[in-house]
Amino acid sequence: MKKLIVFDLDGTLAESKASLDVEMAKLLGALLGIVKVSVISGGDWPQFEKQVLSNLTHDEHLKNLSLLPTCGTKFYQYTGIWKKIYSEDFTADEKEKIISSLKRALEAAGFKTERAWGETIEDRGSQITFSALGQQAPLKEKKKWDPDFNKRKRIKEFLDKLIPGFSVRLGGATSIDVTKPGIDKAYGIRKLRDILGIAIEEMIFIGDALFPGGNDYPAEQAGVVSIRVRDPNESKRVIEAIIACLDGGQTTKQLGEETR
């Protein structure tokens, strides 16, 4: 019996930078009522508040939810208020090195963007994130820019050579995330194990970027049973199946009656 279900956010629970839809919010709420849940994503804390928390019911079940922004480099738990447990922040020198190297990698890869919606390089404290079309780019534009990840894989090749001492991962629809060496979703999985006291064998991880170089892949490498999904709609069906296995189908039956 699994005790913790861990999710990626963008591309898994919601579309890139979008909030949970009504159906997903209900399913997550139901899941929180019967098992512990965690979300690990490249987004920073304000993104978690907007995409996840603003759409969930604020009740005692939030104590079953752990949130790990910036690919597990930060950890928040609910104790009546959301409390930050840790944050693996960069030094000023590390930030400067990563940002300058990222600019060099973009130039070496021959990358140019015709239009950007907001900043393309964001300092998230414990993570530097490159968003090819800007942080506020429309989802339609994001989806067609690099659907096969090939553009970002080329940029990553150059970046890996320039900053071999850091973790470089592909995530979301247009993003590249850089964290401290060894500080990635595998680190987040191990922190969940240590802080919650739940063995890795008792977890399931669900994400859309479970491939070498993807920012979900380190979770699988940590040894957690992993399920790759194509999009939030497929995640919904996985959640329904998990709920049915954990409570004998009672919760999914109730959810079905609510939507009639």
C-alpha positions in Angstrom: 0.0 0.0 0.0 1.5 3.4 -1.0 1.6 6.1 1.6 2.7 9.1 -0.5 1.7 10.3 -4.0 4.1 12.8 -5.5 3.3 14.9 -8.5 5.0 17.3 -11.0 2.9 20.4 -11.6 3.2 21.9 -15.1 2.2 19.4 -17.8 1.0 17.0 -15.1 -1.5 18.6 -12.7 -2.1 21.7 -14.8 -1.1 23.2 -18.1 2.0 25.4 -18.1 1.6 28.3 -15.6 -2.2 27.6 -15.5 -4.3 26.9 -12.4 -5.8 23.5 -11.5 -9.1 23.1 -13.3 -12.2 22.2 -11.3 -12.0 18.5 -11.9 -8.4 18.3 -11.0 -8.9 20.3 -7.8 -11.7 17.9 -6.7 -9.6 14.9 -7.4 -6.6 16.2 -5.5 -8.9 17.2 -2.6 -10.3 13.7 -2.6 -6.8 12.2 -2.7 -5.7 14.4 0.2 -8.5 12.9 2.3 -7.1 9.4 2.1 -3.3 9.7 1.6 -0.4 12.1 1.8 0.4 14.1 -1.3 3.3 16.1 -2.5 3.9 18.4 -5.5 7.5 19.1 -6.8 7.8 21.6 -9.6 10.3 24.0 -11.1 8.0 26.9 -10.3 8.6 29.1 -7.2 6.4 29.5 -4.2 4.1 32.3 -5.6 3.4 30.0 -8.6 2.3 27.2 -6.2 0.0 29.6 -4.4 -1.6 30.7 -7.6 -1.8 27.3 -9.4 -2.5 24.9 -6.6 -3.4 26.4 -3.2 -5.9 29.0 -4.5 -8.0 26.2 -6.0 -8.0 23.7 -3.1 -10.3 23.7 -0.1 -8.6 25.1 3.0 -9.3 22.4 5.6 -7.5 19.9 7.8 -6.6 17.8 4.8 -3.9 20.4 3.8 -1.8 18.8 6.6 -1.4 15.8 4.2 0.1 18.1 1.5 3.8 18.9 1.1 5.0 21.4 -1.5 8.5 21.5 -2.9 9.0 24.5 -5.3 12.0 25.0 -7.6 12.5 21.2 -8.2 12.8 20.3 -4.5 15.2 23.0 -3.6 12.6 24.4 -1.2 10.1 22.5 1.1 6.9 23.8 2.7 4.5 22.1 5.1 1.1 23.2 6.5 0.7 23.7 10.2 -2.2 26.1 10.2 0.0 28.3 8.1 2.5 27.3 5.4 6.0 27.0 6.9 9.2 26.9 4.9 11.3 23.9 6.1 14.5 24.7 4.0 15.7 26.5 1.0 19.0 25.6 -0.8 19.8 29.0 -2.2 22.6 30.0 -4.5 25.4 32.4 -3.5 25.7 35.6 -5.5 28.8 34.3 -7.3 27.0 31.1 -8.3 24.1 33.1 -9.7 26.4 35.2 -11.8 28.2 32.2 -13.1 25.0 30.4 -14.1 23.4 33.4 -15.8 26.5 34.3 -17.8 26.9 30.7 -18.8 23.3 30.4 -19.8 23.7 33.5 -22.1 26.8 31.9 -23.7 25.0 28.6 -24.2 22.1 30.4 -25.9 24.5 32.1 -28.2 26.5 29.0 -29.0 23.3 27.1 -29.8 22.3 29.9 -32.2 19.1 30.5 -30.2 17.1 33.7 -30.9 13.5 34.5 -30.1 11.4 36.8 -32.2 9.2 37.8 -29.2 9.3 37.3 -25.5 6.5 37.8 -23.0 8.3 38.9 -19.9 11.7 38.0 -18.5 13.4 35.0 -20.1 15.9 34.4 -17.2 14.5 34.3 -13.7 16.4 34.1 -10.4 14.3 32.0 -8.0 16.8 32.0 -5.2 17.5 28.3 -5.2 17.1 27.9 -8.9 17.8 29.8 -12.1 15.2 29.2 -14.8 15.4 30.0 -18.5 12.0 30.4 -20.1 12.5 30.7 -23.9 9.5 32.8 -24.6 9.3 34.6 -21.3 7.5 33.9 -18.1 4.1 35.2 -19.3 4.0 33.6 -22.8 0.7 32.3 -24.0 0.2 28.6 -23.6 -0.5 28.2 -27.4 2.9 29.7 -28.2 4.7 27.6 -25.6 3.2 24.3 -26.9 4.4 24.8 -30.4 7.9 26.2 -29.7 9.7 23.0 -28.6 7.2 20.0 -28.3 10.0 17.4 -28.8 12.5 19.1 -26.5 15.1 19.2 -29.2 15.8 23.0 -29.0 16.4 22.8 -25.3 18.4 19.6 -25.5 20.9 21.5 -27.8 21.1 24.4 -25.3 21.6 22.0 -22.4 24.5 20.3 -24.2 26.4 23.6 -24.2 25.3 24.5 -20.7 26.4 21.1 -19.3 30.0 21.8 -20.6 30.0 25.4 -19.2 28.7 24.6 -15.7 29.4 20.9 -15.1 29.2 21.4 -11.4 25.4 22.2 -11.5 22.3 20.2 -12.3 20.7 21.3 -15.6 17.2 19.9 -16.4 14.4 20.4 -18.9 10.9 21.1 -17.7 7.6 22.7 -18.5 6.9 23.7 -22.1 9.9 26.0 -22.7 12.0 25.9 -19.6 15.5 24.9 -18.5 16.1 24.7 -14.7 19.5 25.0 -13.1 20.0 24.0 -9.4 23.0 23.2 -7.1 24.7 19.9 -7.9 22.6 17.0 -6.7 19.8 19.3 -5.7 16.9 18.2 -7.9 13.8 16.1 -7.7 15.8 13.1 -6.5 16.9 15.3 -3.6 13.3 16.3 -3.0 12.2 12.7 -2.9 14.9 11.9 -0.3 13.8 14.9 1.7 10.2 13.7 1.7 11.5 10.3 2.9 13.5 11.9 5.8 11.0 14.6 6.9 7.8 12.5 6.5 9.3 9.2 7.5 8.0 7.4 4.4 10.2 5.0 2.6 10.8 5.6 -1.1 9.3 2.2 -1.8 6.0 3.5 -0.3 5.8 6.4 -2.8 4.5 6.9 -6.4 5.8 9.7 -8.6 3.7 11.1 -11.5 5.2 13.4 -14.1 5.4 14.3 -17.8 9.2 14.8 -18.1 10.3 11.3 -17.1 13.1 11.0 -19.7 16.8 11.4 -19.5 17.5 15.2 -19.1 13.9 15.9 -18.1 13.4 17.5 -14.7 11.2 14.7 -13.5 13.8 12.0 -14.4 15.8 12.3 -11.2 12.8 11.3 -9.2 12.7 8.0 -11.0 16.5 7.6 -10.5 15.9 8.0 -6.8 14.1 4.6 -6.9 10.5 5.8 -6.6 7.9 3.9 -8.7 7.2 6.4 -11.5 4.3 6.9 -13.9 4.8 9.1 -17.0 1.7 11.0 -18.2 1.1 13.0 -21.4 -1.0 15.7 -19.9 -3.3 16.7 -17.0 -6.2 14.7 -18.5 -4.2 11.5 -18.3 -3.1 12.4 -14.8 -6.8 12.6 -13.8 -7.4 9.1 -14.9 -4.3 7.9 -12.9 -5.5 9.7 -9.8 -8.9 8.1 -10.1 -7.3 4.7 -10.4 -5.2 5.4 -7.3 -8.2 6.6 -5.3 -10.1 3.5 -6.3 -7.2 1.2 -5.2 -6.8 3.0 -1.8 -10.4 3.2 -0.7 -12.2 0.5 -2.7 -13.8 3.0 -5.1 -16.0 4.8 -2.5 -14.4 8.2 -3.1 -14.5 8.0 -6.9 -18.2 6.9 -6.7 -19.0 10.0 -4.6 -17.1 12.2 -7.1 -19.1 10.7 -9.9 -22.4 11.5 -8.1 -21.3 15.1 -7.5 -20.7 15.7 -11.2 -24.0 14.4 -12.3 
